[in-house]
Amino acid sequence: MVDKEMLSAMSDLLDEKLHPVYDRLDTLEQDVSGLKEDMRYVKVVQLENNVIPRLSTMEECYVDTSRRYIAHIDQIERMDGDVILLKNVVSNHSEQLRRLQG
């Protein structure tokens, strides 16, 4: 009987000592559960519903713009040549006008 009483007393003592630990574990489990919910919110709501669609839209715009630039690269190069030519003509005409006035 002494052994049973001693075991019972030890069990009660352990329960008394471990009760705060069990309470803390319950709190930690709730905290972890809350963090999991928060991460799920970030993944689903923020990433899938906000970030990914916006990135897709930005990507479409950049791809479309780059395709237009590539398609018109020859035209852009010709325009660059035309601008250089126009600068020279305007500069020459300006010089001729100054000489006529002078």
C-alpha positions in Angstrom: 0.0 0.0 0.0 2.9 2.3 0.8 4.1 1.9 -2.8 0.7 2.8 -4.2 0.5 5.8 -1.9 4.0 6.9 -2.8 3.3 6.5 -6.5 0.1 8.4 -6.1 1.9 11.2 -4.2 4.6 11.3 -6.9 2.0 11.5 -9.6 0.2 14.3 -7.9 3.5 16.2 -7.3 4.4 15.7 -11.0 1.0 16.9 -12.1 1.3 19.9 -9.9 4.8 20.7 -11.2 4.0 20.0 -14.8 0.6 21.8 -14.9 2.2 25.2 -15.8 4.2 23.5 -18.5 1.0 21.9 -19.9 -0.7 25.3 -19.8 2.3 26.9 -21.6 2.2 24.1 -24.2 -1.5 24.8 -24.8 -0.7 28.5 -25.3 2.2 27.7 -27.7 -0.1 25.4 -29.7 -2.7 28.2 -30.0 0.1 30.7 -31.0 1.4 28.3 -33.7 -2.2 27.7 -34.9 -2.6 31.5 -35.1 0.6 31.8 -37.1 -0.5 29.1 -39.5 -3.7 31.0 -40.1 -1.7 34.2 -40.6 0.6 32.5 -43.1 -2.4 31.0 -44.9 -3.9 34.5 -45.2 -0.6 35.9 -46.5 -0.2 33.1 -49.1 -3.8 33.1 -50.3 -5.1 36.6 -49.9 -2.0 38.6 -50.4 0.0 36.6 -52.8 -2.6 34.8 -54.9 -5.2 37.5 -54.9 -3.1 40.7 -55.0 0.6 40.2 -55.8 0.5 37.5 -58.4 -2.3 39.2 -60.5 -0.4 42.5 -60.4 2.8 40.9 -61.4 1.1 39.2 -64.3 -0.4 42.6 -65.4 3.1 44.2 -65.2 4.6 41.3 -67.1 2.0 41.6 -69.9 2.7 45.4 -70.2 6.5 44.9 -70.3 6.3 42.0 -72.8 3.9 44.0 -75.0 6.1 47.1 -74.9 9.2 45.1 -75.7 7.5 43.5 -78.6 6.5 46.9 -80.0 10.1 48.2 -79.6 11.5 45.1 -81.3 9.0 45.4 -84.1 9.9 49.0 -84.7 13.6 49.0 -84.2 14.3 49.7 -87.9 11.9 52.6 -87.8 13.6 54.0 -84.6 17.0 53.7 -86.2 15.8 55.5 -89.3 14.3 58.3 -87.2 17.6 58.7 -85.4 19.3 59.2 -88.7 16.7 61.6 -89.8 17.1 63.6 -86.6 20.8 63.9 -87.1 20.3 65.0 -90.6 17.7 67.6 -89.5 20.1 69.0 -86.9 22.7 69.4 -89.6 20.3 71.1 -92.0 18.9 73.5 -89.3 22.4 74.3 -88.2 23.5 75.1 -91.8 20.4 77.1 -92.4 20.9 79.0 -89.2 24.5 79.8 -90.2 23.4 80.9 -93.7 20.7 83.2 -92.2 23.2 84.8 -89.8 25.5 85.5 -92.8 22.7 87.1 -94.8 21.8 89.4 -91.9 25.3 90.4 -91.2 
